[in-house]
Amino acid sequence: MGIVKYLGHSFFEIVLTGLDDAVKTVLIDPWIENPLSPVKKSEYSERRIDYIIVTHDHGDHLGNAIEVAGHTGAPIVGVYEIALHAQEQGVKAIGGNIGGALAIPDVEIVLTPALHSSNRGVPVGVVVKGRDLTIYHAGDTGLFSEMELIGELYSPDIALLPIGGHFTMGVREAVKAVELLKPKYAIPMHYNTFPLIKADPQVFKQLVESKTSTKVVVLKPGEVFAYP
């Protein structure tokens, strides 16, 4: 079984069984101080975290990653330039690039394209795969047709997709992304943090479920989805 906990904006905590059959905890884009966050930085000061994945270095995604890495000893995983920045700050990091799976033995992590911007390196999405769960976190991105290839190659059980528009896909584009990816479940993210990215996740849910076999799970910050 896998656990997906939404913590506001694009911040997720994932618990899944690793390829070594041990339980792994993975943070993605840990902006703990986001306006919707139900947690405090102190909650991550002594917890076991296995990996901290950063999709790009904008402040609302790099967030508190370096601080959490410093407290927990967990490596930051991202493109080479972000990993280099993390190492310069004195924390562990695993740098890779878009392509095949990173050389990590216990969890399969694949960096995928994203249509966005970044100050260091390129923006990415990420596929995280364990024994019983495969998750695709799209990062900040516009819609692109190669999402169909991500679906074909990795068959994500859950897709975490931005719907807020302005900086990323809006609802209309995210619905098409679901059609291309064909996940079993989709969870919307990156919306309603600020007025500029206001969106209605129930509209996203209605459109997706009327057009596809994917089920949409709308999580409030702090809520958990257990798979399967």
Secondary structure, DSSP 4 states (H G I P E B T S, - for coil): -EEEEE-STT-EEEEEE-TTSSEEEEEES--TTSTT--S-GGGGSSS---EEE-S--SHHHHTTHHHHHHHH-PPEEEEHHHHHHHHHTT--EEEE-SSS--S-SSSEEEEEE-SS--SSS--EEEEEE-SS-EEEE--S----TTHHHHHHHH--SEEEEE-B-TTS-BHHHHHHHHHHH--SEEEEES-SSSGGG---HHHHHHHHHHHSSPEE----TT-EEEE-
